[in-house]
């Protein structure tokens, strides 16, 4: 296998890994948003229950 073929293959693999990383980052951000929303809802429910 030539050096050029090896480098092109590695560049392709790097692009695939970068795309997978972006997908993971997007999913992590969405999970953090959901977690924050839930945390806010729990806080609001606690406040409402304490007022009863």
Secondary structure, 3 states (H helix, E strand, C coil): CCHHHHHHHHHHHHHHHHHHHHHHHHHHHHHHHHHHHHHHHHHHHHHHHHCC
